[in-house]
Amino acid sequence: MPDEGKKITIRPKGPYLFRGGIPLVRKSQVMSEHGEPLSWQEEGPVEAKETYRLCRCGQSKTKPFCDGTHTIDRFDGTQSADTGQIADRSKTFRSPKIFIQEDHPICVHSGFCRDTVSDIWSMRRHSTDPEVLAKIIDKLDNCPSGALAYALESGGEIIEPELAEEVVVIPDGTLWVTGGVRVERSDGQPLEIRNRVTLCRCGASSIKPLCDGTHKEIGFTDS
């Protein structure tokens, strides 16, 4: 069960406020020789207080922390993310041994779903092969946003990887919140509590506070 003391709230035109001593860490992708993401590697904790503020406008000079730049740049922090259930808006791709749930708008383009040889949508047709099935599951478990998830039977429960309650700073990318930490919009409306949530920190997502992958298009960096 999620820790009720850990919570993320959002200032209307300002930063994310993290309460309850939520661990803040860095992780980066392990890449193949072909530039394909294979897994995630730990890069250590980020020192933070019990309550801390992280940048949402993308312009802070002290990223990932907020330095108040949003007040100067008049950041438009309008939050339009759907507060409903993924199950109510996602598509399901059916195959012999795995049923893939996709909620495309929250895709952050991390790249785990495909490689130079194939992609999960092609691979799923061969999911009766245990080795292929294992590769699909590994790719889906590494999806940070949970835009892709799976069940092993039609209408079955979505199977989630075991993830700690923490906030992960991805280099030049999103804030990856794991472990079912609560997130509330500035109007008090809670987002669906999920095992994997990715929050925008470039300031340009069309579905704030969630990330939609725009940081890649605009060349967002931590520098």
PyMOL commands that set and color helices and strands:
alter all, ss='L'
color gray80, all
select helices_A, chain A and resi 69-73+86-89+104-106+120-126+130-141+214-218
alter helices_A, ss='H'
color red, helices_A
select strands_A, chain A and resi 7-10+16-19+24-31+37-45+52-54+91-93+99-102+148-151+166-169+175-178+182-184+196-199
alter strands_A, ss='S'
color yellow, strands_A
deselect
rebuild
show_as cartoon
